[in-house]
Amino acid sequence: MVMYPGPETKKACDNFGEERLPRDLIRAYGEVKFAVLSAIQEEEAFFSVLHWECISLAIEELISGLLDDYLCIPLMQGGAGTSINMCINETIAMRANSLLEERGEKGLLDSVEHINRYQSTNDTFTTAITIAVFRKLIELEKLVIDIQKLLADRERSYAGILMAGRTEMQDALPITLGQVFGSWAGMFERDRWRLNKIKERLRTIALGGTAVGTGFPVPASIVFASEARLREITGLPLARSQNLPDEIANLDKYTELAHGIRQVCDNIFKLTGDLLIYTSSQTGELVHPELQSGSSIMAAKTNPVLLEYARGLSIAASYSALSVSEYSRNGQLQLNAFLPFVCEELFRAFELAKKALAALIRLIPKLEVNKKRIEENLLRSHILLNALLPVIGYRRVKELYHSHPEPFLSTHELADYAAKKTGLDKKKILEAIDIDNITSFGGRKNA
């Protein structure tokens, strides 16, 4: 049986259905309420000692999750989040009144007159969302750092493994496996930088702006004290926006955040696409571990399940991020009524992206390098002949390439063939195709 904390919550459930609000949002909204009401108590001593004690205990229970059963409305709703604010207010008032009655005093605290004093949904709801998504951004940033480090470690470990580089799905020039991993690490290094920069725009809050950003009717002292208390409570570098009408009316900071998440997902998509090729039967240069049965009818088969999982999650997260942009641009005049939908899609995008990164972080250390297959593919491709371009020129290399259709079995066989065809000393050819010469600027040994 659903327990409604008050009549406005019941009305919202009748309109939008019954569904528990996300725990992270409840926590953040409780922190917002505690900050504002603490400021009111400090500046105005508005509540009696007993009333304030019971309100504080009620909010602490809300923040800790003890009252979650009363937060029984869905996040996606009409009304710009008013139903959520009302439900939070009613839950705090109901619990505080219950605590008062336990202490022998009749509970007379009102959800709007007392718990919502000097507040509007429009400044408190977006502030709560900012807190919740800022924390999720920190979590995502940590996973991005973790995968970047994993890839960078392998960049160093595989620096001595020469393999075929490929462009347009064709064999091109040799590259080291370390350089391949390094190129992947570079994507996530930029993601790390982008996410860190987004924090600066994301950390602004609308608290104190009330309905349309004018601040009516909040005393300035309450606004300043609320901001300071909220920073103290959350431990986050929150800062009151210097343009409160803008902070309430426009949601482009959430769009920028969504773009940051989507860019991470784009890079996950690219990485998984590359790894699907490298671990495929056709290429086989990396080996995906056999984590489960590959088929119900093909016993001799390994499915790249974690790569497929991460890739699918990245697609889903990208579409949630795109939805944020669509909802954001559909705001009108002094408010965007789709803020609950923005919050829903941001939460979803974050969780999907985090799951995708976590899957890859589990997988990457388990990938095995098939050195034999790497060497076979490199020799079969003939691209080592390109190393002779500075010595014999483009057209002569092309002649060598077309005159030997069979794969070479070793670098020495290739060197013998090239020496015979060009008259060059075999030692000079081996130096030309040395890993240090062919994977750096003009060759380190020639530098």
Secondary structure, 3 states (H helix, E strand, C coil): CCCCCCHHHHHHHHHHCCCCCCHHHHHHHHHHHHHHHHHHHHHHCCCCHHHHHHHHHHHHHHHHCCCHHHCCCCCCCCCCCHHHHHHHHHHHHHHHHHHHHHCCCCCCCCCCCCCCCCCCHHHHHHHHHHHHHHHHHHHHHHHHHHHHHHHHHHHHHCCCCEEEEEECCEEEEEEEHHHHHHHHHHHHHHHHHHHHHHHHHHCEECCCCCCCCCCCCCCHHHHHHHHHHHHHHHCCCCEECCCHHHHHHCCHHHHHHHHHHHHHHHHHHHHHHHHHHHCCCCCCCEECCCCCCCCCCCCCCCCCHHHHHHHHHHHHHHHHHHHHHHHHHCCECCECCCHHHHHHHHHHHHHHHHHHHHHHHHHHHHCEECHHHHHHHHHHHCHHHHHHHHHHCHHHHHHHHHHCCCCCCCHHHHHHHHHHHHCCCHHHHHHHCCHHHHCCCCCHHHC
